[in-house]
Amino acid sequence: MKPSDFRSDTVTHPTEEMYRAMRDAPLGDDILGDDPTVRKLEALAAERTGKEAALFVPSGSMSNTIAIRVQTTPGDAVLLEEWNHSLNFEAGAPAAVCGVITRTYPSNQGVPEVDDVISRVFPGSLHTPATRLLVIENTHNLHGGAVVPPARVRELYEAAKERGLAVHLDGARLFNAAVALGVDAREITRHADTVNFCLSKGLSCPVGSLFCGPRPLVDHGRRFRKTLGGAMRQAGILAACGIVALETMIARLADDHRHARALAEGLARVPGAILDPADVRTNIVMLRLDGPPSRYGRLQEGLKQRGVLGNVVAGRMFRFVTHRHVGPADVERALGAVAEVVPKL
Ligand SMILES: Cc1ncc(COP(=O)(O)O)c(C=O)c1O
């Protein structure tokens, strides 16, 4: 029997329509600038985020690195939430590739207070780094797919602008946020200068993310993508999937959110589980257990033996992610396995 794979929404495979689109896509050489399918995807991404231009890149990590690189110079400071993806999971790219100082701000389960962010801006002086960029992650992965409400994004944006900071939105799961809020994604992206979103997660594409923003920054990013070795040739094969994703795969994210909520409600009934199902707004469920952190590794192993896959995150919580390949039967299987394993930990 196939495992129920809750490790990540990145495990999703292309749909039949994507395979057809790949086969039929008109192709060129994107480095020479003439792949029509890449151009079409980039235009669509710019339109869907309300930005002037967009750049197709191989990964969300590269998109975020480009965002930082084109909006800072080495020695500048960037403000990131303490569990932000670029800070914790992009192998040190902000420092290694962009040469920036990272300064963290706290949040209440992924939703920051404006004062907490602004208090991290270095005072302008000869001695201090210049604080140039604020990064907001929405949805917030490590905070269980938390959604930062558009009103808070606007307040953060306005406070950043008063202090001359640019704002980058890491919207790897931007469309999960939009679907959870019942708003057009542009309601979220309008209060950001640049945006990353990923095709390769719940939208089921095999590869790819989009860096979106004003044309001069996207042009700069296009050059820097080359520096990083991220420019691709017949990338239209991949872009074709992205077009299908943006046209057909967004509304169904609501199913993933429903399954995540059902999972969270079941998990909350397990003795020793620490989670509030009301915090689960999108497709990520973070389970905490009372007792020592070593229990998470044993939970992972016990679930695996029962055909249920998930991840230990940061050694202190267990993550389940819902996506197109897990449904109600997988949720039931996971709940049964957790109920069996947890008492034995
Ligand atoms: C919030 C967030 N940003 C960026 C990324 C990086 O995306 P990629 O794995 O395509 O580099 C991820 C990946 O999970 C993510 O969750």
The ligand as an ORCA input file, in Angstrom:
! r2SCAN-3c Opt
* xyz 0 1
  C       8.069     29.921      2.866
  C       9.020     29.282      1.916
  N       9.832     30.062      1.196
  C      10.693     29.556      0.322
  C      10.781     28.201      0.123
  C      11.832     27.664     -0.795
  O      11.341     27.030     -1.924
  P      12.289     25.977     -2.730
  O      12.217     24.702     -1.968
  O      11.633     25.924     -4.074
  O      13.652     26.553     -2.770
  C       9.955     27.337      0.852
  C      10.040     25.874      0.665
  O       9.391     25.096      1.324
  C       9.052     27.897      1.774
  O       8.246     27.122      2.521
*
